Amino acid sequence: LDVLLVASLLAVLLSIVSVGILGGPMMAGMAWIALALLDKKTPKPQNGDVFRGFDFFLPSFLLFLAGGVALVIVCSILSFVFCVGHLLAILISLVVHSFMILAVFLIVDRRMDALAASKALADVIKPAVLPLLGFMPGSVMEA
């Protein structure tokens, strides 16, 4: 647990200092550490293992670049719609960021490229998107 805390602080710091350029690889490093902890790998992951994300630099960078550009475009368009547009932008941002984080785990665990990971994740979550957002009867929001 200490490893995740220190490594995530290091990942956030490097992502900020690099103006987001290292955001994808740092998240890939965090995914590698989380997966190693789940698999109970020996030796245990260390704080410096966050840099193993550079093994997945290109796919994780492209995933975060594409997601970031898409969010900027969509949120810019939605900002012209008073009040409701801003709320939709927040919701879309949460969904896209969650999608990118889950896709990074596929990139690291299955060594997929960004597009293949995105497609695989979309196929898995497509049937459950509306219930997850609370827009259908029987969803978590009604419980």
SVG drawing of the C-alpha trace seen along z (x, -y; Angstrom):
<svg xmlns="http://www.w3.org/2000/svg" viewBox="-37 -30 50 44">
<polyline fill="none" stroke="black" stroke-width="0.4" points="0.0,0.0 2.9,-2.3 4.3,-1.6 1.0,-2.7 0.9,-5.9 4.5,-7.0 4.5,-5.8 1.2,-7.7 2.6,-10.9 5.7,-10.5 3.5,-9.8 1.3,-12.8 4.3,-15.1 6.1,-13.9 2.8,-14.3 2.4,-17.8 6.0,-18.8 5.9,-17.4 2.6,-19.2 0.8,-15.9 3.1,-14.4 4.2,-11.7 0.6,-11.2 0.0,-8.0 3.3,-6.3 3.1,-7.2 -0.5,-5.7 0.9,-2.6 3.5,-2.3 0.9,-2.6 -1.1,0.1 2.0,2.3 2.5,1.9 -1.2,2.6 -1.2,5.7 2.1,6.9 0.6,6.4 -2.5,8.3 -0.5,11.2 1.7,11.2 4.8,11.0 8.2,11.5 10.1,9.4 7.4,7.0 7.1,3.9 9.1,0.8 8.4,-2.9 10.8,-3.1 8.7,-0.5 6.4,-3.4 9.0,-4.0 8.2,-0.6 5.3,-2.5 7.9,-3.7 7.8,-0.1 4.3,-1.1 5.2,-4.7 3.7,-4.9 0.4,-3.2 -0.3,-4.9 0.8,-8.3 -1.4,-7.9 -4.4,-6.9 -4.1,-9.9 -3.4,-12.2 -6.5,-11.0 -8.6,-11.2 -7.4,-14.6 -7.9,-16.1 -11.4,-14.6 -12.3,-16.0 -11.0,-19.5 -13.1,-19.5 -16.3,-18.1 -16.0,-20.3 -15.4,-23.4 -18.5,-22.7 -20.6,-22.0 -19.4,-25.2 -21.6,-27.2 -24.7,-25.6 -25.4,-27.5 -25.4,-25.4 -26.5,-22.1 -23.5,-22.1 -21.1,-22.4 -22.8,-19.6 -22.6,-17.4 -19.0,-18.2 -18.3,-17.2 -20.1,-13.9 -18.4,-13.2 -15.0,-14.0 -15.6,-11.5 -16.6,-8.8 -13.7,-9.4 -11.1,-9.6 -12.5,-6.3 -12.3,-4.7 -8.7,-5.8 -7.6,-4.4 -9.3,-1.1 -7.8,-0.9 -4.3,-1.5 -4.7,1.7 -5.4,3.6 -2.4,2.0 -0.1,3.1 -1.7,6.5 -2.3,7.7 0.3,5.6 -2.3,4.1 -2.0,1.0 -4.1,-2.0 -6.8,-1.4 -7.1,2.4 -7.4,1.7 -10.1,-1.0 -12.1,1.3 -11.8,4.3 -12.9,2.1 -15.8,0.5 -17.0,4.0 -17.0,5.0 -18.7,1.9 -21.1,1.2 -24.0,3.3 -23.6,1.7 -23.1,-2.0 -26.6,-3.2 -27.0,-1.2 -23.6,-2.4 -24.6,-6.0 -27.9,-5.4 -30.2,-6.0 -32.1,-2.7 -34.5,-1.0 -32.8,1.3 -29.6,-0.7 -27.4,-1.4 -28.8,-4.9 -32.3,-3.6 -31.1,-1.2"/>
</svg>
